[in-house]
């Protein structure tokens, strides 16, 4: 009887953990089904064909910890002068005319206990593609590498960067 009681308790704990994990993950933006952006933005068109530098749109990357997503006025810098209208540019104009921010979906996320600065990595000479892949060839907003600790440590090892825990965790 005791043998079955222990197994039953373990089963209840596992099922409870799975249920909590399921509901927790539904609230995060780390699921593929939640990657759909409010505008069908093509990095292939902007960064590839038009060769717009990443830092033109992600202006925070070289001056702060966060790369930032482009506000509407950055998009309108170019789109204000364009006569071509597509359904996506119509959506952009609607945000602009309504003075509303584009509700971009955050795709890259690190745990709260990890400190990462784009500024530091760009200052060290790294290119955006080293972490985010060949964005200029992607037609939709990409989800980059998992950015798990092993991935970061491998990069630090390859490039002779510090592997001290306090480099990223403080």
DSSP file (Angstrom, degrees, kcal/mol; ACC not computed):
  #  RESIDUE AA STRUCTURE BP1 BP2  ACC     N-H-->O    O-->H-N    N-H-->O    O-->H-N    TCO  KAPPA ALPHA  PHI   PSI    X-CA   Y-CA   Z-CA
    1    1 A X     >        0   0    0      0, 0.0     4,-1.9     0, 0.0     5,-0.1   0.000 360.0 360.0 360.0 -43.8    0.0    0.0    0.0
    2    2 A X  H  >  +     0   0    0      1,-0.2     4,-2.2     2,-0.2     5,-0.2   0.871 360.0  58.1 -61.8 -36.7    2.8    2.4    0.9
    3    3 A X  H  > S+     0   0    0      1,-0.2     4,-1.7     2,-0.2    -1,-0.2   0.915 109.3  43.4 -60.1 -44.1    4.5    1.6   -2.4
    4    4 A X  H  > S+     0   0    0      2,-0.2     4,-2.4     1,-0.2    -1,-0.2   0.827 109.2  57.3 -72.7 -32.7    1.4    2.7   -4.4
    5    5 A X  H  X S+     0   0    0     -4,-1.9     4,-2.4     2,-0.2    -2,-0.2   0.924 107.8  47.5 -64.4 -43.8    0.9    5.8   -2.2
    6    6 A X  H  X S+     0   0    0     -4,-2.2     4,-2.3     2,-0.2    -2,-0.2   0.909 113.1  48.2 -62.6 -43.1    4.4    7.1   -3.1
    7    7 A X  H  X S+     0   0    0     -4,-1.7     4,-2.3     2,-0.2    -1,-0.2   0.889 111.2  50.9 -65.4 -38.9    3.9    6.4   -6.8
    8    8 A X  H  X S+     0   0    0     -4,-2.4     4,-2.4     2,-0.2    -2,-0.2   0.903 110.3  48.7 -65.3 -42.0    0.5    8.2   -6.7
    9    9 A X  H  X S+     0   0    0     -4,-2.4     4,-2.4     2,-0.2    -2,-0.2   0.919 111.7  49.7 -63.9 -43.1    2.1   11.3   -5.0
   10   10 A X  H  X S+     0   0    0     -4,-2.3     4,-2.4     1,-0.2    -2,-0.2   0.905 110.8  50.2 -62.3 -40.9    4.9   11.3   -7.5
   11   11 A X  H  X S+     0   0    0     -4,-2.3     4,-2.6     2,-0.2     5,-0.2   0.906 110.3  49.2 -64.1 -42.4    2.3   11.1  -10.4
   12   12 A X  H  X S+     0   0    0     -4,-2.4     4,-2.5     2,-0.2    -2,-0.2   0.906 111.5  49.7 -63.4 -41.8    0.2   14.0   -8.9
   13   13 A X  H  X S+     0   0    0     -4,-2.4     4,-2.4     2,-0.2    -2,-0.2   0.920 112.5  47.2 -63.1 -44.3    3.4   16.1   -8.6
   14   14 A X  H  X S+     0   0    0     -4,-2.4     4,-2.4     2,-0.2    -2,-0.2   0.932 113.4  47.0 -65.1 -45.8    4.4   15.4  -12.2
   15   15 A X  H  X S+     0   0    0     -4,-2.6     4,-2.4     2,-0.2    -1,-0.2   0.909 112.5  50.4 -63.3 -41.4    1.0   16.1  -13.6
   16   16 A X  H  X S+     0   0    0     -4,-2.5     4,-2.6    -5,-0.2     5,-0.2   0.921 110.6  49.6 -61.6 -43.6    0.7   19.3  -11.5
   17   17 A X  H  X S+     0   0    0     -4,-2.4     4,-2.6     1,-0.2    -2,-0.2   0.895 111.1  49.7 -63.3 -40.0    4.1   20.5  -12.8
   18   18 A X  H  X S+     0   0    0     -4,-2.4     4,-2.4     2,-0.2    -1,-0.2   0.909 111.5  48.3 -65.0 -42.1    3.1   19.7  -16.4
   19   19 A X  H  X S+     0   0    0     -4,-2.4     4,-2.2     2,-0.2     5,-0.2   0.932 113.6  46.4 -64.6 -45.6   -0.1   21.7  -16.0
   20   20 A X  H  X S+     0   0    0     -4,-2.6     4,-2.5     1,-0.2    -2,-0.2   0.921 113.1  50.2 -62.3 -44.0    1.6   24.7  -14.5
   21   21 A X  H  X S+     0   0    0     -4,-2.6     4,-2.4    -5,-0.2    -2,-0.2   0.890 109.4  51.9 -60.9 -40.3    4.3   24.5  -17.2
   22   22 A X  H  X S+     0   0    0     -4,-2.4     4,-1.4     2,-0.2    -2,-0.2   0.950 113.7  41.8 -62.1 -50.3    1.7   24.4  -19.9
   23   23 A X  H  X S+     0   0    0     -4,-2.2     4,-0.7     1,-0.2    -2,-0.2   0.853 113.3  53.7 -68.5 -34.1   -0.2   27.5  -18.6
   24   24 A X  H >< S+     0   0    0     -4,-2.5     3,-1.0    -5,-0.2     4,-0.3   0.931 108.4  49.3 -63.9 -44.9    3.1   29.4  -17.9
   25   25 A X  H >< S+     0   0    0     -4,-2.4     3,-1.2     1,-0.3     5,-0.2   0.783 101.0  64.7 -68.3 -26.1    4.3   28.8  -21.5
   26   26 A X  H 3< S+     0   0    0     -4,-1.4    -1,-0.3     1,-0.3    -2,-0.2   0.786 100.5  52.8 -65.8 -25.6    1.0   30.1  -22.9
   27   27 A X  T << S+     0   0    0     -3,-1.0    -1,-0.3    -4,-0.7     2,-0.2   0.479  97.0  82.4 -89.2  -2.4    1.7   33.5  -21.4
   28   28 A X  S <  S-     0   0    0     -3,-1.2     3,-0.4    -4,-0.3     6,-0.0  -0.591  76.3-131.9-100.3 164.1    5.1   33.9  -23.0
   29   29 A X  S    S+     0   0    0     -2,-0.2    -1,-0.1     1,-0.2    -3,-0.1   0.154  85.5  96.9 -95.0  18.3    6.1   35.0  -26.4
   30   30 A X        +     0   0    0     -5,-0.2     2,-0.4     3,-0.0    -1,-0.2   0.289  58.4  97.7 -93.2  11.7    8.5   32.1  -26.8
   31   31 A X  S >  S-     0   0    0     -3,-0.4     3,-2.0    -6,-0.1     4,-0.1  -0.830  75.9-131.4-100.9 139.4    6.0   29.9  -28.7
   32   32 A X  G >  S+     0   0    0     -2,-0.4     3,-1.9     1,-0.3     4,-0.2   0.850 106.0  62.2 -55.3 -37.4    6.2   29.8  -32.5
   33   33 A X  G 3  S+     0   0    0      1,-0.3     3,-0.4     2,-0.1    -1,-0.3   0.681 101.1  53.9 -64.7 -16.3    2.5   30.4  -32.8
   34   34 A X  G <  S+     0   0    0     -3,-2.0    -1,-0.3     1,-0.2    -2,-0.2   0.240  80.9  93.8-101.6  12.7    2.9   33.8  -31.1
   35   35 A X    <   +     0   0    0     -3,-1.9     2,-0.4    -4,-0.1    -1,-0.2   0.559  51.1 118.0 -81.4  -7.9    5.6   35.0  -33.6
   36   36 A X        -     0   0    0     -3,-0.4     2,-0.1    -4,-0.2     4,-0.1  -0.448  55.8-147.1 -70.9 119.7    3.1   36.7  -35.9
   37   37 A X        -     0   0    0     -2,-0.4    67,-0.1     2,-0.2    -1,-0.1  -0.437  21.5-117.4 -82.7 157.7    3.9   40.4  -36.0
   38   38 A X  S    S+     0   0    0     65,-0.2     2,-0.4    -2,-0.1    -1,-0.1   0.775 106.9  40.4 -67.1 -24.6    1.2   43.1  -36.4
   39   39 A X  S    S-     0   0    0     52,-0.0     2,-2.2     2,-0.0    -2,-0.2  -0.982  89.5-124.1-121.1 136.7    2.9   44.1  -39.7
   40   40 A X        -     0   0    0     -2,-0.4     2,-0.3    -4,-0.1    48,-0.1  -0.535  42.7-174.0 -78.1  79.9    4.3   41.5  -42.1
   41   41 A X        -     0   0    0     -2,-2.2     2,-0.7    47,-0.0   100,-0.3  -0.603  13.7-150.9 -82.1 133.0    7.7   43.1  -42.1
   42   42 A X     >  -     0   0    0     -2,-0.3     4,-2.1     1,-0.2     5,-0.2  -0.908  15.9-174.9-108.3 112.4   10.3   41.7  -44.5
   43   43 A X  H  >>S+     0   0    0     -2,-0.7     4,-2.1    95,-0.6     5,-1.6   0.832  89.0  63.1 -67.9 -30.9   13.9   41.9  -43.4
   44   44 A X  I  4>S+     0   0    0     94,-2.3     5,-2.6     3,-0.2     4,-0.3   0.921 108.3  40.8 -58.9 -43.5   14.8   40.5  -46.8
   45   45 A X  I  4>S+     0   0    0      3,-0.2     5,-2.2    93,-0.2     6,-0.2   0.949 126.0  32.6 -69.3 -49.7   13.3   43.6  -48.4
   46   46 A X  I  <5S+     0   0    0     -4,-2.1     6,-2.5     3,-0.2    -3,-0.2   0.963 133.0  25.3 -78.4 -53.8   14.6   46.2  -46.0
   47   47 A X  I  <5S+     0   0    0     -4,-2.1    -3,-0.2     4,-0.2    89,-0.2   0.806 132.5  37.6 -82.2 -29.8   18.0   44.8  -44.9
   48   48 A X  I   <S+     0   0    0     -5,-1.6    -3,-0.2    -4,-0.3     3,-0.2   0.954 126.9  21.8 -84.6 -77.5   18.6   42.7  -48.0
   49   49 A X  I   <S+     0   0    0     -5,-2.6    -3,-0.2     1,-0.2    -4,-0.2   0.912 135.6  35.1 -62.3 -45.5   17.4   44.4  -51.2
   50   50 A X  S   <S-     0   0    0     -5,-2.2    -1,-0.2    -6,-0.2    -3,-0.2   0.591  97.0-140.4 -87.8 -10.1   17.4   48.0  -49.8
   51   51 A X        +     0   0    0     -7,-0.2     2,-0.5     1,-0.2    -4,-0.2   0.854  32.7 173.8  53.2  42.3   20.5   47.4  -47.7
   52   52 A X        -     0   0    0     -6,-2.5    -1,-0.2     1,-0.1    -2,-0.1  -0.693  36.4-113.5 -78.3 127.1   19.2   49.4  -44.8
   53   53 A X    >>  -     0   0    0     -2,-0.5     3,-1.8     1,-0.1     4,-0.8  -0.324  17.0-124.0 -62.5 140.3   21.7   49.0  -41.9
   54   54 A X  H >> S+     0   0    0      1,-0.3     4,-2.8     2,-0.2     3,-0.6   0.860 110.1  59.1 -51.8 -39.4   20.2   47.2  -38.8
   55   55 A X  H 34 S+     0   0    0      1,-0.2    -1,-0.3     2,-0.2     7,-0.1   0.627  90.2  70.2 -73.7 -12.1   21.1   50.1  -36.6
   56   56 A X  H <4 S+     0   0    0     -3,-1.8     3,-0.3     1,-0.1    -1,-0.2   0.934 116.2  23.1 -67.2 -43.0   18.9   52.5  -38.6
   57   57 A X  H << S+     0   0    0     -4,-0.8     2,-1.1    -3,-0.6    -2,-0.2   0.850 126.1  50.2 -89.3 -39.2   15.8   50.7  -37.3
   58   58 A X  S >< S+     0   0    0     -4,-2.8     3,-1.6    -5,-0.2     4,-0.3  -0.547  70.1 163.0 -98.9  67.2   17.2   49.2  -34.1
   59   59 A X  T 3   +     0   0    0     -2,-1.1     3,-0.4    -3,-0.3    -1,-0.2   0.671  63.8  61.9 -66.2 -20.4   18.7   52.5  -32.9
   60   60 A X  T >> S+     0   0    0      7,-1.4     4,-1.6     1,-0.2     3,-1.3   0.667  81.1  86.0 -79.1 -14.6   19.2   51.4  -29.3
   61   61 A X  T <4 S+     0   0    0     -3,-1.6    61,-0.2     6,-1.0    -1,-0.2   0.860  94.0  37.0 -60.1 -40.6   21.5   48.6  -30.1
   62   62 A X  T 34 S+     0   0    0     -3,-0.4    -1,-0.3    -4,-0.3    -2,-0.1   0.394 124.9  38.4 -96.6   7.0   24.8   50.5  -30.2
   63   63 A X  T <4 S+     0   0    0     -3,-1.3     2,-0.3     3,-0.2    -2,-0.2   0.406 117.8  24.2-130.8  -0.2   24.0   52.9  -27.3
   64   64 A X  S  < S-     0   0    0     -4,-1.6    55,-1.4     2,-0.2    54,-0.3  -0.909  83.0 -94.3-153.3 179.1   22.1   50.8  -24.8
   65   65 A X  S    S+     0   0    0     -2,-0.3    53,-1.4    52,-0.2     2,-0.3   0.849 105.4  60.6 -70.0 -33.1   21.5   47.3  -23.4
   66   66 A X        -     0   0    0     51,-0.1    -3,-0.2     1,-0.1    -2,-0.2  -0.735  69.6-147.3-100.9 144.6   18.4   46.8  -25.6
   67   67 A X        -     0   0    0     -2,-0.3    -7,-1.4    -7,-0.1    -6,-1.0   0.821  41.2-151.2 -74.2 -30.6   18.4   46.9  -29.4
   68   68 A X        -     0   0    0     -8,-0.2     2,-0.3    -9,-0.2    -7,-0.1   0.350  11.3-100.6  70.6 153.8   14.8   48.3  -29.4
   69   69 A X        -     0   0    0    -11,-0.1     2,-0.2   -10,-0.1   -11,-0.1  -0.778  47.4 -90.7-102.7 152.4   12.2   47.9  -32.0
   70   70 A X        -     0   0    0     -2,-0.3    32,-0.2     2,-0.1    34,-0.1  -0.406  36.5-136.6 -69.4 130.8   11.5   50.6  -34.5
   71   71 A X    >>  -     0   0    0    -14,-0.2     4,-1.3    -2,-0.2     3,-1.1  -0.384  32.0 -99.8 -75.3 165.4    8.9   53.2  -33.5
   72   72 A X  H 3> S+     0   0    0      1,-0.3     4,-2.4     2,-0.2     5,-0.2   0.862 120.0  60.5 -56.6 -39.6    6.4   54.3  -36.2
   73   73 A X  H 3> S+     0   0    0      1,-0.2     4,-0.9     2,-0.2    -1,-0.3   0.829 100.2  55.5 -64.4 -28.8    8.3   57.5  -37.0
   74   74 A X  H X> S+     0   0    0     -3,-1.1     3,-0.6     2,-0.2     4,-0.6   0.939 109.8  46.1 -65.9 -44.5   11.4   55.5  -38.0
   75   75 A X  H >X S+     0   0    0     -4,-1.3     4,-2.4     1,-0.2     3,-1.1   0.906 110.3  54.4 -60.6 -40.8    9.3   53.6  -40.6
   76   76 A X  H 3X S+     0   0    0     -4,-2.4     4,-1.8     1,-0.3    -1,-0.2   0.677  86.7  80.9 -72.1 -15.8    7.7   56.8  -41.8
   77   77 A X  H << S+     0   0    0     -4,-0.9    -1,-0.3    -3,-0.6    -2,-0.2   0.908 114.9  16.0 -52.0 -42.5   11.1   58.3  -42.4
   78   78 A X  H XX S+     0   0    0     -3,-1.1     3,-1.3    -4,-0.6     4,-0.5   0.839 124.9  56.7 -97.2 -44.9   11.1   56.3  -45.7
   79   79 A X  H 3< S+     0   0    0     -4,-2.4     3,-0.5     1,-0.3    -3,-0.2   0.707  92.7  70.5 -69.2 -19.1    7.5   55.3  -46.1
   80   80 A X  T 3< S+     0   0    0     -4,-1.8    -1,-0.3     1,-0.2    -3,-0.1   0.854 104.6  42.1 -62.3 -33.9    6.2   58.9  -46.0
   81   81 A X  T <4 S+     0   0    0     -3,-1.3     2,-0.3    -5,-0.2    -1,-0.2   0.559  93.5 100.2 -91.7  -8.6    7.8   59.6  -49.4
   82   82 A X     <  -     0   0    0     -4,-0.5    -4,-0.0    -3,-0.5    -3,-0.0  -0.611  50.3-167.2 -83.8 135.9    6.7   56.3  -51.0
   83   83 A X        +     0   0    0     -2,-0.3     2,-0.2     2,-0.0    -1,-0.1   0.736  61.2  98.8 -89.1 -25.0    3.7   56.4  -53.3
   84   84 A X        -     0   0    0      1,-0.0     2,-0.5     5,-0.0    -2,-0.1  -0.438  58.2-163.4 -66.2 129.8    3.3   52.6  -53.5
   85   85 A X        +     0   0    0     -2,-0.2     2,-0.3     4,-0.0    -2,-0.0  -0.968  12.6 173.0-118.7 127.9    0.7   51.3  -51.1
   86   86 A X     >  -     0   0    0     -2,-0.5     4,-2.3     1,-0.0     5,-0.2  -0.778  50.3 -99.4-119.0 167.8    0.3   47.7  -50.0
   87   87 A X  H  > S+     0   0    0     -2,-0.3     4,-1.6     1,-0.2     5,-0.1   0.875 125.6  50.7 -55.7 -35.1   -2.0   46.3  -47.3
   88   88 A X  H  > S+     0   0    0      2,-0.2     4,-2.1     1,-0.2    -1,-0.2   0.894 109.3  48.1 -72.5 -38.9    1.0   46.3  -44.9
   89   89 A X  H  > S+     0   0    0      2,-0.2     4,-2.6     1,-0.2    -1,-0.2   0.830 107.6  57.4 -70.8 -28.4    1.9   50.0  -45.6
   90   90 A X  H  X S+     0   0    0     -4,-2.3     4,-2.0     2,-0.2    -1,-0.2   0.913 106.4  49.0 -62.8 -41.4   -1.8   50.8  -45.1
   91   91 A X  H  X S+     0   0    0     -4,-1.6     4,-2.2     2,-0.2    -2,-0.2   0.920 110.1  51.6 -62.2 -42.7   -1.6   49.3  -41.7
   92   92 A X  H  X S+     0   0    0     -4,-2.1     4,-2.5     1,-0.2    -2,-0.2   0.928 109.2  49.7 -59.4 -45.9    1.6   51.3  -41.0
   93   93 A X  H  X S+     0   0    0     -4,-2.6     4,-3.3     1,-0.2     5,-0.3   0.854 106.9  55.9 -62.5 -34.4   -0.2   54.5  -42.1
   94   94 A X  H  X S+     0   0    0     -4,-2.0     4,-2.2     2,-0.2    -1,-0.2   0.931 108.7  46.4 -63.9 -44.4   -3.1   53.6  -39.8
   95   95 A X  H  <>S+     0   0    0     -4,-2.2     5,-2.7     2,-0.2     4,-0.4   0.937 115.5  47.6 -60.3 -44.8   -0.7   53.4  -36.8
   96   96 A X  H ><5S+     0   0    0     -4,-2.5     3,-1.1     1,-0.2    -2,-0.2   0.941 113.6  45.4 -62.7 -49.8    0.9   56.7  -37.9
   97   97 A X  H 3<5S+     0   0    0     -4,-3.3    -1,-0.2     1,-0.3    -2,-0.2   0.833 115.4  47.1 -66.1 -32.4   -2.4   58.6  -38.4
   98   98 A X  T 3<5S-     0   0    0     -4,-2.2    -1,-0.3    -5,-0.3    -2,-0.2   0.458 108.0-126.3 -86.5  -0.8   -3.8   57.3  -35.1
   99   99 A X  T < 5 +     0   0    0     -3,-1.1     2,-0.4    -4,-0.4    -3,-0.2   0.909  62.1 142.7  54.6  44.5   -0.6   58.2  -33.3
  100  100 A X      < -     0   0    0     -5,-2.7    -1,-0.2    -6,-0.2    -2,-0.1  -0.897  52.4-117.7-113.9 143.3   -0.3   54.6  -32.0
  101  101 A X        -     0   0    0     -2,-0.4     2,-0.5    -3,-0.1   -30,-0.1  -0.443  34.5-104.7 -72.7 153.6    2.8   52.5  -31.5
  102  102 A X        -     0   0    0    -32,-0.2     2,-2.4    -2,-0.1    -1,-0.1  -0.694  29.7-133.3 -75.4 123.6    3.2   49.4  -33.6
  103  103 A X        -     0   0    0     -2,-0.5   -65,-0.2     2,-0.0    -1,-0.1  -0.366  33.1-172.3 -80.9  65.3    2.6   46.5  -31.1
  104  104 A X        -     0   0    0     -2,-2.4     2,-0.5   -34,-0.1   -67,-0.1  -0.217  22.7-123.1 -56.0 145.5    5.6   44.5  -32.1
  105  105 A X        -     0   0    0    -70,-0.2     2,-0.4   -76,-0.0    -1,-0.1  -0.829  23.4-124.7 -92.2 124.7    5.8   41.0  -30.6
  106  106 A X        +     0   0    0     -2,-0.5     3,-0.1     1,-0.2   -77,-0.0  -0.569  33.9 172.8 -72.6 124.2    9.1   40.5  -28.7
  107  107 A X        +     0   0    0     -2,-0.4     2,-0.6     1,-0.1    -1,-0.2   0.684  59.3  63.0-106.1 -24.0   10.8   37.4  -30.1
  108  108 A X        +     0   0    0     35,-0.1     2,-0.4     2,-0.0    -1,-0.1  -0.907  63.6 163.9-108.9 122.9   14.2   37.5  -28.4
  109  109 A X        -     0   0    0     -2,-0.6     2,-0.3    37,-0.1     3,-0.0  -0.999  20.1-163.5-141.6 138.8   14.1   37.1  -24.7
  110  110 A X        -     0   0    0     -2,-0.4    38,-0.1     4,-0.1    37,-0.1  -0.860  39.1 -92.4-113.7 154.2   16.7   36.3  -22.0
  111  111 A X    >   -     0   0    0     -2,-0.3     3,-1.9     1,-0.1    -1,-0.1  -0.254  39.0-110.8 -60.0 155.0   15.9   35.3  -18.4
  112  112 A X  T 3  S+     0   0    0      1,-0.3    -1,-0.1     3,-0.0    -2,-0.0   0.744 115.6  61.0 -61.2 -24.0   15.8   38.1  -15.9
  113  113 A X  T 3  S+     0   0    0     56,-0.1     2,-0.5    57,-0.1    -1,-0.3   0.376  90.5  84.5 -88.0   7.2   19.0   36.9  -14.2
  114  114 A X    <   -     0   0    0     -3,-1.9     2,-0.6    55,-0.1    55,-0.2  -0.921  62.5-157.8-111.4 133.1   21.0   37.4  -17.4
  115  115 A X        +     0   0    0     53,-3.6     2,-0.4    -2,-0.5    -3,-0.0  -0.941  18.8 168.6-109.7 122.5   22.5   40.7  -18.4
  116  116 A X        -     0   0    0     -2,-0.6     2,-0.5    -6,-0.0     3,-0.1  -0.997  15.6-162.3-132.7 135.6   23.3   41.2  -22.0
  117  117 A X     >  -     0   0    0     -2,-0.4     4,-1.5     1,-0.2   -52,-0.2  -0.972  13.5-163.9-122.1 124.6   24.3   44.4  -23.7
  118  118 A X  H  > S+     0   0    0    -53,-1.4     4,-2.9    -2,-0.5     5,-0.3   0.917  93.6  61.4 -62.2 -42.7   24.1   44.9  -27.5
  119  119 A X  H  > S+     0   0    0    -55,-1.4     4,-2.4     1,-0.2    -1,-0.2   0.895 103.7  47.3 -51.6 -48.1   26.3   47.9  -27.1
  120  120 A X  H  > S+     0   0    0      1,-0.2     4,-1.3     2,-0.2    -1,-0.2   0.898 113.8  46.9 -64.4 -42.1   29.2   46.0  -25.6
  121  121 A X  H  <>S+     0   0    0     -4,-1.5     5,-2.1     2,-0.2    -2,-0.2   0.893 113.5  47.5 -70.2 -39.7   29.0   43.3  -28.3
  122  122 A X  H ><5S+     0   0    0     -4,-2.9     3,-1.5   -61,-0.2    -2,-0.2   0.901 109.7  53.8 -66.3 -39.7   28.8   45.8  -31.1
  123  123 A X  H 3<5S+     0   0    0     -4,-2.4    -1,-0.2    -5,-0.3    -2,-0.2   0.812 103.5  57.5 -64.1 -28.4   31.7   47.8  -29.7
  124  124 A X  T 3<5S-     0   0    0     -4,-1.3    -1,-0.3    -5,-0.2    -2,-0.2   0.496 126.3-102.3 -79.9  -3.4   33.7   44.5  -29.6
  125  125 A X  T < 5 +     0   0    0     -3,-1.5    -3,-0.2     1,-0.3     2,-0.2   0.529  69.7 148.5  99.9   6.0   33.2   44.2  -33.4
  126  126 A X      < -     0   0    0     -5,-2.1    -1,-0.3     1,-0.0     2,-0.3  -0.488  40.5-133.2 -75.6 145.3   30.5   41.6  -33.6
  127  127 A X    >   -     0   0    0     -2,-0.2     3,-1.5     1,-0.1     4,-0.5  -0.665  19.1-118.2 -93.2 152.1   28.0   41.8  -36.4
  128  128 A X  T >> S+     0   0    0     -2,-0.3     4,-2.6     1,-0.3     3,-1.2   0.845 112.2  63.8 -56.4 -35.3   24.2   41.4  -35.8
  129  129 A X  H 3> S+     0   0    0      1,-0.3     4,-1.7     2,-0.2    -1,-0.3   0.733  85.8  72.8 -65.5 -22.0   24.2   38.3  -38.0
  130  130 A X  H <4 S+     0   0    0     -3,-1.5    -1,-0.3     1,-0.2    -2,-0.2   0.819 116.9  18.1 -65.2 -28.6   26.5   36.5  -35.6
  131  131 A X  H <4 S+     0   0    0     -3,-1.2    14,-1.0    -4,-0.5    -2,-0.2   0.738 133.9  40.7-106.8 -34.9   23.6   36.1  -33.1
  132  132 A X  H  < S-     0   0    0     -4,-2.6    -3,-0.2     1,-0.3    -2,-0.2   0.473  99.9-133.4 -98.3  -2.5   20.5   36.7  -35.3
  133  133 A X     <  -     0   0    0     -4,-1.7     2,-2.4    -5,-0.3    -1,-0.3  -0.239  56.8 -27.5  80.4-172.7   21.5   34.9  -38.4
  134  134 A X    >   +     0   0    0      1,-0.2     3,-2.0     2,-0.1     4,-0.2  -0.463  68.8 167.4 -79.4  72.1   21.3   36.0  -42.0
  135  135 A X  G >   +     0   0    0     -2,-2.4     3,-2.2     1,-0.3    -1,-0.2   0.828  66.7  68.6 -58.0 -35.0   18.4   38.4  -41.3
  136  136 A X  G 3  S+     0   0    0      1,-0.3    -1,-0.3    -3,-0.2   -87,-0.2   0.618 100.8  49.2 -64.3 -10.3   18.8   40.0  -44.7
  137  137 A X  G <  S+     0   0    0     -3,-2.0     2,-0.5   -89,-0.1    -1,-0.3   0.351  91.3  98.3-105.9   4.1   17.6   36.8  -46.3
  138  138 A X    <   -     0   0    0     -3,-2.2   -94,-2.3    -4,-0.2   -95,-0.6  -0.807  53.7-162.9-102.2 129.0   14.5   36.3  -44.2
  139  139 A X  S    S+     0   0    0     -2,-0.5     2,-0.3   -96,-0.2    -1,-0.1   0.697  77.9  41.6 -82.7 -18.6   11.1   37.4  -45.4
  140  140 A X  S    S-     0   0    0    -98,-0.2     2,-0.2   -97,-0.1   -98,-0.1  -0.853 105.8 -78.9-124.2 164.1    9.6   37.3  -41.9
  141  141 A X        -     0   0    0     -2,-0.3     2,-0.2  -100,-0.3    -2,-0.1  -0.419  58.2-133.0 -61.6 123.6   10.8   38.5  -38.6
  142  142 A X        -     0   0    0     -2,-0.2     2,-0.6    -4,-0.1   -35,-0.1  -0.465   8.9-139.9 -85.6 150.1   13.1   35.8  -37.4
  143  143 A X        -     0   0    0     -2,-0.2     3,-0.1     1,-0.1   -35,-0.1  -0.946  34.2-148.1 -97.8 122.5   13.4   34.1  -34.0
  144  144 A X        -     0   0    0     -2,-0.6   -12,-0.2     1,-0.2    -1,-0.1   0.099  36.4 -45.7 -80.4-165.7   17.0   33.8  -33.4
  145  145 A X        -     0   0    0    -14,-1.0    -1,-0.2     1,-0.1   -14,-0.0  -0.041  62.5-101.7 -56.7 166.3   19.0   31.2  -31.6
  146  146 A X        -     0   0    0      1,-0.1    -1,-0.1    -3,-0.1   -37,-0.1   0.707  38.8-143.4 -68.0 -19.2   17.7   30.0  -28.3
  147  147 A X        +     0   0    0      1,-0.2     2,-0.1   -16,-0.1    -1,-0.1   0.846  39.3 163.3  56.1  36.0   20.3   32.1  -26.5
  148  148 A X    >>  -     0   0    0      1,-0.1     4,-1.8   -38,-0.1     3,-0.8  -0.444  54.0-101.0 -79.7 162.7   20.7   29.5  -23.8
  149  149 A X  H 3> S+     0   0    0      1,-0.3     4,-2.9     2,-0.2     5,-0.2   0.853 120.5  55.2 -56.0 -42.0   23.8   29.6  -21.6
  150  150 A X  H 3> S+     0   0    0      1,-0.2     4,-2.4     2,-0.2    -1,-0.3   0.876 106.5  52.0 -60.1 -37.5   25.7   26.9  -23.5
  151  151 A X  H <> S+     0   0    0     -3,-0.8     4,-1.7     2,-0.2    -1,-0.2   0.921 112.6  45.0 -64.3 -44.5   25.3   28.8  -26.7
  152  152 A X  H  X S+     0   0    0     -4,-1.8     4,-2.6     2,-0.2    -2,-0.2   0.912 112.5  50.9 -65.7 -43.8   26.7   32.0  -25.1
  153  153 A X  H  X S+     0   0    0     -4,-2.9     4,-2.8     1,-0.2    -2,-0.2   0.906 107.4  54.0 -62.9 -41.2   29.6   30.1  -23.4
  154  154 A X  H  X S+     0   0    0     -4,-2.4     4,-2.6    -5,-0.2    -1,-0.2   0.918 110.5  46.6 -58.3 -43.1   30.6   28.5  -26.8
  155  155 A X  H  X S+     0   0    0     -4,-1.7     4,-1.8     2,-0.2     6,-0.3   0.912 111.4  50.9 -66.0 -42.1   30.8   31.9  -28.4
  156  156 A X  H  <>S+     0   0    0     -4,-2.6     5,-2.4     1,-0.2     4,-0.5   0.903 112.0  48.4 -61.9 -40.1   32.8   33.3  -25.4
  157  157 A X  H ><5S+     0   0    0     -4,-2.8     3,-0.9     1,-0.2    -2,-0.2   0.930 110.9  49.6 -65.5 -45.4   35.2   30.3  -25.7
  158  158 A X  H 3<5S+     0   0    0     -4,-2.6    -1,-0.2     1,-0.2    -2,-0.2   0.831 118.9  39.0 -61.9 -31.7   35.6   30.8  -29.5
  159  159 A X  T 3<5S-     0   0    0     -4,-1.8    -1,-0.2    -5,-0.2    -2,-0.2   0.312 109.7-115.3-106.9   8.3   36.3   34.5  -29.1
  160  160 A X  T < 5 +     0   0    0     -3,-0.9    -3,-0.2    -4,-0.5    -4,-0.1   0.756  62.3 152.3  67.8  23.8   38.4   34.4  -26.0
  161  161 A X      < -     0   0    0     -5,-2.4    -1,-0.2    -6,-0.3    -2,-0.0  -0.421  54.7 -76.8 -83.2 163.6   35.9   36.4  -23.9
  162  162 A X        -     0   0    0      1,-0.1    -1,-0.1    -2,-0.1    -5,-0.0  -0.264  31.7-167.1 -60.1 140.7   35.5   36.0  -20.2
  163  163 A X        +     0   0    0     -3,-0.1     2,-0.1    -7,-0.1    -1,-0.1   0.201  44.6 131.3-111.1  11.3   33.7   32.9  -18.9
  164  164 A X    >   -     0   0    0      1,-0.1     3,-2.2     2,-0.1     4,-0.5  -0.452  64.9-128.3 -63.2 134.5   33.4   34.4  -15.4
  165  165 A X  G >> S+     0   0    0      1,-0.3     4,-2.4     2,-0.2     3,-1.2   0.849 106.6  61.3 -53.7 -37.6   29.8   34.0  -14.2
  166  166 A X  G 34 S+     0   0    0      1,-0.3    -1,-0.3     2,-0.2    -2,-0.1   0.526  83.9  79.2 -74.4  -3.4   29.6   37.6  -13.3
  167  167 A X  G <4 S+     0   0    0     -3,-2.2    -1,-0.3     1,-0.1    -2,-0.2   0.900 119.2   7.7 -65.5 -38.7   30.2   38.6  -16.9
  168  168 A X  T <4 S+     0   0    0     -3,-1.2   -53,-3.6    -4,-0.5     2,-0.6   0.607 126.7  62.2-116.9 -19.9   26.6   37.8  -17.7
  169  169 A X     <        0   0    0     -4,-2.4    -1,-0.2   -55,-0.2   -55,-0.1  -0.918 360.0 360.0-116.4 109.2   25.0   37.2  -14.3
  170  170 A X              0   0    0     -2,-0.6    -1,-0.1   -57,-0.2   -56,-0.1   0.306 360.0 360.0-153.0 360.0   25.0   40.1  -11.8
